Amino acid sequence: MIAGAIGTNMVPQEFFGIPERFSVFSAIGFNVILGINLFKGFDFKKNPLPKLKTKESP
């Protein structure tokens, strides 16, 4: 996303869409990877979440 944001200011106006596509496709790629991992699910029996440490009240 950084390359797309910087690139839009570095290229001439005629080529504005090329670096913008890098920015858009990186966000879409992140959503695809996140969606696949969420679709696979998380097995809490194999990987339990760590218990949060809390302050003990006096």
Backbone hydrogen bonds, N-H to C=O, Kabsch-Sander energy under -0.5 kcal/mol:
donor,donor_aa,acceptor,acceptor_aa,energy
5,A,1,M,-2.1
6,I,2,I,-2.7
7,G,3,A,-2.3
8,T,4,G,-1.5
9,N,5,A,-0.5
9,N,6,I,-1.0
10,M,6,I,-0.9
11,V,7,G,-1.7
15,F,12,P,-1.5
16,F,13,Q,-1.2
18,I,15,F,-0.9
20,E,16,F,-1.2
21,R,17,G,-1.7
22,F,18,I,-1.1
23,S,19,P,-1.6
24,V,20,E,-2.3
25,F,21,R,-3.2
26,S,22,F,-1.8
27,A,23,S,-1.4
28,I,24,V,-2.2
29,G,25,F,-2.8
30,F,26,S,-2.0
31,N,27,A,-1.9
32,V,28,I,-2.2
33,I,29,G,-2.4
34,L,30,F,-2.6
35,G,31,N,-2.6
36,I,32,V,-2.5
37,N,33,I,-2.1
38,L,34,L,-2.4
39,F,35,G,-2.4
40,K,36,I,-2.1
41,G,37,N,-0.9
44,F,42,F,-0.9
47,N,43,D,-2.3
